[in-house]
Amino acid sequence: MQNFNGGAQPSMDEVWSFTDQAIKYLESDSRILSYAPFGYMDDMYNVAYTNKLFSGDGLSDLGWKYVNGN
């Protein structure tokens, strides 16, 4: 989730809610064989910090959720 229109960025609660819904959908649709989120990098430049999937030496909590699907 990223607001590229100059407005407020989504809150961490909004990011987690979106992630929960996205994973639920991606895991339940038999037409989807695999998926990967964008942004497995420590420095995401101008992308909202709440979307960070990697932190330091490993996955952030959000990245871990995508990898493990729960």
Secondary structure, DSSP 8 states (H G I E B T S, - for coil): ----SSS----HHHHHHHHHHHHHHHHH-TT------S--SS--TTS-GGG--EETTEE-HHHHHHHHT-
